[in-house]
Amino acid sequence: MQKFEDIIGKDFLRTDPETCHSYAVDGMIPRAVLFPGQVEEVSEIVKIACREHLSVVPWGGGTQMGKGAVPSRLDLVIGTERLNRVIDIDAGNLTVTVQAGVRLFDLQEAVAGEENRCYIPVEAGGEESDESVCSLREHRGCFVPLDVPAGNRATIGGIIAANTSGPRRLLYGLPRDVVLGVRHVAPTGEIIGMGGKTVKNVAGYDLCKMMIGSLGTLGILCEMTLRLLPLPERSGTWICAFPGLQEAAAFVDAIFARPLVPCAVEILGGEACDDLALKWTGQGEKGCFSVAAAFEGAEEAVARMKAEIEGLASEAGSLEKMYLDDDEHRRFWSSYGSRAAGFSGDQDGMVTLKLNYPISRYRDVVAFLESGWVTDNAHLASYTHAGSGVTRIHLPGEDGTKENFEKIARWTGELLSQVCAVGGNLVVEHAGPELKKHLPVWGRPRDDMKMMQWIKKAMDPEGIFSPGRFIGGM
Ligand SMILES: Cc1cc2nc3c(=O)[nH]c(=O)nc-3n(C[C@H](O)[C@H](O)[C@H](O)COP(=O)(O)OP(=O)(O)OC[C@H]3O[C@@H](n4cnc5c(N)ncnc54)[C@H](O)[C@@H]3O)c2cc1C
């Protein structure tokens, strides 16, 4: 350990049991936790780890360390919290370059004050002049279009490594659509830059994109260049209750059939309404289907979507509606995001499954979830990103008993066959380490598994980065 102390100093090398326990990965406790402050220090640490075959797992905000299979071994955790500088904000080019340990909320704050590029009101014929330079909209600022409710803890490196997304991926896309470039330390210790500041920045293989969602298996992301967008002027959400799935789906399809650009369209199934404390007075029997449709953007566009979507809800037979404006909208989606992702306090111990499937098959998937698939009156809540082909569900937690493990494994198996039958797959996003050993953590193996194994072998020949955590036990 002395070699590491020589690189980062003794204050940033922790081997005490308490610290090592708090950085355990799926119950596996590291021998040391290291906090490098420079990219070059990360490189030196990894070179030693590679030479001495020490396995390494990167750690950002630690909010998603449960994703992936249980590691096959763990020597070092490398924490990125000291890699916390915002390196360059270029509002003119709508880009920001930031170190991996910066938390999303801090970054959003940093760019919110940045004036975005001028916007010339249409009525000025697009010609710039003293009078018409960005009049009302000049001081709006920018934001990074990443939808992560845990932004007060989640780091940019963790978000990109976990390919984190929320309901607003519908409009803003995934981290893959936001990342323009990365600078990372490869498993050999080399510092490698991929992509860059320009939107079109790769000739050859798009290696930058390959790092997104790699979950710390291909090296440590140290710096990233991200796309910025002007902050929306207004935002709003309609939440509408429907007697059944058919009516809710008719409303959803009607929205997508219109030239509207909602930023999120979510179907809440099962106990999701109760979990979100959404109380509908007309709610007779157990539960109803709610749809939350959100929109953000220029004042006029938001006003038009507000009016049109309300009309579509009435046509589709909505029982009740509620409208959330600006701050209410932001508050709702922050709590919605946490709950949907399974990170609200009372969801500890729950099992979270993430299903993905062709967009058009959401009805089949939601109908199956509502078909009494889970027995024993188990608590089931589902959150469907309509328009993105993604549903997250939360199953009742594990009590550690063999019967319970078998029951959850049986339910997951049934759901996996169901979702594969419609051309999809599933991932276990949250489960205790013991239960995980009974579950298909990465769903059904994919055809490109061989190619992924070649890439992993080529980039991490010693297999020291996050061994055993990834698809196919890589
Ligand atoms: C309240 C709440 C709500 C959430 N909502 C969502 C949601 O809606 N959608 C969603 O997908 N997730 C959600 N999450 C999960 C989580 O916030 C995100 O996945 C987040 O992106 C993880 O960031 P992190 O810094 O905490 O990463 P960590 O948990 O520290 O790491 C995540 C993974 O990335 C790897 N990693 C971390 N940093 C690096 C790096 N620099 N280089 C390489 N690998 C690295 C780690 O080894 C680990 O495998 C939520 C979490 C909470 C607490």
The ligand as an ORCA input file, in Angstrom:
! r2SCAN-3c Opt
* xyz 0 1
  C     -33.091      8.928     -5.391
  C     -32.445      8.256     -6.580
  C     -33.057      8.274     -7.815
  C     -32.449      7.625     -8.901
  N     -33.099      7.643    -10.098
  C     -32.528      7.002    -11.133
  C     -33.211      6.969    -12.390
  O     -34.269      7.546    -12.573
  N     -32.664      6.261    -13.385
  C     -31.506      5.564    -13.201
  O     -31.054      4.925    -14.158
  N     -30.817      5.598    -12.035
  C     -31.339      6.288    -11.009
  N     -30.695      6.304     -9.830
  C     -29.465      5.571     -9.694
  C     -28.272      6.430     -9.756
  O     -28.483      7.677     -9.270
  C     -27.741      6.636    -11.049
  O     -27.551      5.485    -11.743
  C     -26.456      7.418    -11.010
  O     -26.210      7.677    -12.228
  C     -25.278      6.746    -10.434
  O     -24.264      7.738    -10.201
  P     -23.231      7.548     -9.040
  O     -22.205      8.613     -9.149
  O     -23.904      7.404     -7.750
  O     -22.564      6.183     -9.488
  P     -22.055      4.987     -8.614
  O     -23.187      4.331     -7.943
  O     -20.919      5.421     -7.771
  O     -21.486      4.041     -9.780
  C     -22.362      3.453    -10.700
  C     -21.542      2.485    -11.535
  O     -20.632      3.193    -12.346
  C     -19.261      2.848    -12.038
  N     -18.519      4.115    -12.000
  C     -18.737      5.158    -11.166
  N     -17.897      6.172    -11.461
  C     -17.148      5.749    -12.525
  C     -16.082      6.325    -13.298
  N     -15.632      7.546    -13.069
  N     -15.536      5.567    -14.297
  C     -15.983      4.324    -14.568
  N     -16.975      3.717    -13.865
  C     -17.549      4.428    -12.865
  C     -19.298      2.146    -10.695
  O     -18.274      1.180    -10.576
  C     -20.679      1.523    -10.720
  O     -20.625      0.284    -11.383
  C     -31.233      6.962     -8.742
  C     -30.603      6.956     -7.487
  C     -31.208      7.589     -6.425
  C     -30.528      7.559     -5.090
*
